[in-house]
């Protein structure tokens, strides 16, 4: 009886091997794809990939693709063939210019809503990214960017933009046209000022500019009355505009990085603002109203 069972197991293994051999290389990759919440999803994260497999670009049905935490330096033009992509995750690779940056063909991903490209070695992004007009979330943090192309002005549906830990000295002009932004992260760059144009971002609820070299704040910042979190920690700010009290949704002086409110520690604030702040945010706002 035991011998019969063993023979059946051997036969089944052979059939399995034969089925595997009959699969094309595209089908082998397709086996890893799953259906999640109605989306066709493929994750090749943490696979030690130095080059994306050629067969990947034939999986045109993919809607979410995760290539994070590999060693990719180049993405080929064939990326543009995956025209159904809604989410593309590239974080934690070694993608850089001039080898590739992101390929111009990324602009063919007209359905793309989320792009994670943080923790790479990007020094620029292609103008064609501005053709991805459905983008809602874009993270380019922890790269080597100093600017963004003007074409990104077309990303009028973008709600969350993370440009932290780059080499940006001036907020790129295209950002001021992203009027749907509710979240803007610019921490740890080389900013020395915020332009008056910041007032165009009327939907902003979270603005993080800690760890820069800001010397002052424009009055226009006080027009962003939806702000619930404003992080100004670790700058060179000596005074605040009188109109700051208009930001009534900043309910307290915040300490923890994720807390809502006003973050303004580690700045060389002058008297009397420094002393007034010891009484909390309400004391500061009352003082500014009376000035």
N, C-alpha and C positions, 0 to 999 in steps of 0.2 A: 504493500500500500504506500509506504514511504517513498519507494523508488518511483512509483507512478507520479506522485506529487512533484518530485524533483524534476522528472522529465518534462512535466507541464510547465514548470517554472523556467526551465531552460528554453523551451519553445517560445514562451511569452517574451523572454529577454531577446531572443533572436528576432521575433516579429517587431519588437520595439526598436531594435537597432536598424532593421530594414526600413521601418517607417521614417526613422531619423535620417537615414541615408537618402531617402527619396525626397526629402524636403530641400527646397532651394535655400540658399543662404539668407534670402529675404524672409522666408517663412520662419527660419530659425530665430531671427530677431523678433519677428512678429509674435512669436510664442510668449515673449516677455511682456507684451502689451496687455493691459487690462482695461476694463470698463469701470470708471469711477464716477458716480454722480452724473451718469449720462455722457461722460467724455471719454474719448479714446486716449489712454495715458500710457506712456512708455518712460520708465526710469532706467537710465544707464549710469546713475550716480555711483561714485566710489568704485569704478571698474578699472582704474589705472590706465585709462585710455590716453594715448598720446596723439592719436588720430581717430576721428570718428569713422566708423565703418561705412564704406561706400554704399552698402545696401540700405543704410538708414534712410537715405534720401528718397527711396522708393516707397516708403510708408506714408503715402500722401494723405491717408485717412487720419493721421495723428492730430490731436488737438492740444495735448499737453506733453511737452518733452523736457525731461530733466537730465542734463549732462553735467551736473554740478560735481565739484570735488574730484576732478580728473586732472590730467596734465596737458590739456589741449592748448596748443599755441595758435592754431589756425582753424577757422571754419570756412569750408569751401563755398563757392557760389551756389552750389546745389541746395544750400539751406533754403533758398527762395522757392524750391519746389514744394515745400511743406506749407502750402498756402492755407491750410485749415487750422494752423496753429493759433491757439488762443493764449497759451502760457508757454514761455520759453525760459528755462532756468539754466544759466551758464556760470553761476557764481563759483568761485574757488578754483579757477583754471589759471592759465598763463597766457591768455589771449592778449596780443599786443600789436601795435603798429611798429614798423612797416610790414611785418610779415603778413598781416591780414587785417588787424583791427577787427571790427565786425565787417563782414562782407557787404558791399553795396546792395546785394540782392536781398538783404534783410527788409528792404523797403517793399518787397513783394508780399510780405506777410500782412496783408491788409486787414485780417481779422484779429491780429495780435492785441491783447488787452493788458498782458503782464509780461514785463521783461526784467529778469534779474541778471545783471552782468557785474555785480560787485565782486571785489577781491580778485581782480585780474591785473593786467598791466597796461591798460588802455591809456594812450596819450591823446586819442581823439576818437570821435564816433562819426560814422558816415552821414553825410547830408541826407541820404536816402531814408534814414530812420524817421525823418519828418513825414514820410509817406504812410507811416503806420498810425493813421489818424484815429484809430479806435483805442490806442493805448490809454490805460487808466492808472497803471502803476509802473514806475520806471526807477530802478535802483542802479546807479553807476558809482556807488560808494567804494572807497578803498581802491582807487585807481591812480592814474597820474595825469588827470585832466586839468587843463588850465582854462578851457573854454568849451562852448558847445556851438554847433552850427546854427545859423539863423533860421534854417529850415524847420527847426524844432518848434518854431512859433505855431506851426500847424497842429501841434498836439493840444488842441483846445479842450479835449475831454480828460486830460491828465488830472488826476486827483492827488496822487502821492508821488513826490519826487525826492530822491535821496542822492545828494551830491557830496556827502560828508567825506572827510579824509581824502581830499584831492589837493590840487595846487591852484585853486581858483582865487584870484585877487579881486575880481569884480563879478558880481552876479551877472551871468550871461543875459544879454538883452532879450533873448527868446523867452526867458522864464517869465517876464512881465506880461507876455501874451497868453500864458497858461492860466486863464482866469478861473478855471474850475478847481485849481489847487486848494486842498484843505490841509495838506501836510507838506512842509518844505524843510528839508534837513541839510544844513550847510556847515555843520560843525567841523572844526579842525581843517580849515582852509587858510587862506592868506588875506581875508577880507579886512579892509581898513575903514570902509563905510558902507552904508546902505543907501541906495539912490532913492530919490523922491518917488520914482516909478513904483516903488514897493506898494503904494496905495492902490495900484490896479488889482492886486490880488485880494479882492474883497471877501472871498470865501474862506480865506486862511483861518484855520483853527489852531494849528500847531506850527510854530516857527522856531527852529533851533539853530542858533548861530554861535554856540559856545566855542571856546578855543580858537578864536580868531584874534584880530588886532584892531577891533572897532574902537574908535576914539570918541564917537558921539552917535546919537540916534536922531534920525530925521523926524520932523514933526509929522510927516506923511505916514510914519509907522502907526501913529495914533488913530489913523482912519480905519485900521483893521479891527473893527469893533467886535468881530466874531472870535478873536483870539482867546483861547482858553489856556494855552501853554506858550509862554515866551521865555526861551532859555538864552540868557545873555552872559552866563558864567564865563570866567576866565577870558576877559577882554581887557581893554584899556579905557573903559568908560568912566568919565569923571562926573558927569551930570546927566540928568534925564530931562526930556522936554516937559514943559508944564502941562501939555495936553495928554500926558500919559494916563491921567485919571479917567479918560474916556474909555479906556479898555476895561470896562466894568466886569467882563467875564473872567478876568484874572482875579480869582477870589482870595488868593493868599500868597505869601512868600513861600516858595517851594524849595525843598532840599533834595529829595530823592529825584533822580533823573526822569522818572516816569510820572512824577506828580504834576498835576495841572497847577497853573499859577505862574507867578513871575520868579524866574531864577536869575539872580543878579549878584551872586557871591564872587569873590576873587576879582573885583574891579577896584581901581583906586578912586572910589567915590569921594567927592569933597563934601565938607560941611556946607549947609546943614543937612543935605540929603542923607548922608551917612548916618547922622544921629537920629533923624526922623525915622529911618527904616528900622531902627531898634524897636519901635512901637508897632511894627507890622505893616502890612500893605495898606490897610485902611488909614493908618496914620499918614503914610506917604501921600495917598490920594487926597486926604483932607488938606494936607499942607499945600499940595499943588493947586487945588481949587482956590485956596486963599491967596496964593501969590499974585 
